[in-house]
Amino acid sequence: MRKVLLLLFFSVSLGFVSCSKDDDDSTEVILKNQMIYEGRTFSIDSVFIEDYGINDGQEEDGTRYYNYDFYLFGKSGDEALNFITELYAPLENGDTFRTGTFENLSKTNIDSFYHLSFVEFKDKDLESDTGNIKVEGQGETYTISGNLTLENGESIEIGYSGKFEIIDRK
């Protein structure tokens, strides 16, 4: 009888542990080096960053930003898709690019992280209208992800993690 009760106790305890809700409520799914556009998946096969450095006071209030432009090039069969995002991170205690979540320029306060993003596909050259870009990492290795709505109402989802060639444009 004692063994049955002990077994029952451990079974119930295991149920509580295995069924407990994760602390992370995020439903964000990171794509594995892919972009999804027009219902098709494009494998990202080439990436680089253009480092433009400090953008001194171009904003009305004199806010200083560090500018990295991320380029992601993908293919699906014979079709190519290019994604370019200009990321501006406000300077804080240093003069290097900071990672974070970048809001669409048209939807943000000027003193926060912001982006301007573009999609080039076939004869389309579209700017993003809404959505955020999240960047993590340092040096040459970054993870970039986002889900954006473009100016024509279409959406693009991106996800890439790996090493980027960095081109100095300062």
Helices and strands as residue ranges (DSSP letters): H 2-18, E 34-37, E 40-55, E 65-76, E 79-90, E 100-104, G 105-107, E 114-121, E 124-138, E 141-150, E 155-163, E 165-168
